[in-house]
Amino acid sequence: MLKEARKEAKLTQEQLAEKAGTKKSYISKIENAKGNIQLSTLIRIFEKGLNRKIGLTFL
């Protein structure tokens, strides 16, 4: 989901990391399902890095 949104925004991992206040390596780990992410960090990446809102549904 993150990788698709980043590509739609025409951003590199490095550009997204800079906008979201994190590191390129962290973005890469998330995109490749190699790392854990806190919900607050995911929201920050989408809101600050991609200028998007994120919605969650719990079933």
ABEGO torsion letter per residue (X at the ends): XAAAAAAAAGBBAAAAAAAAGBBAAAAAAAAAGABBBBAAAAAAAAAAAAGBBBBBBBX
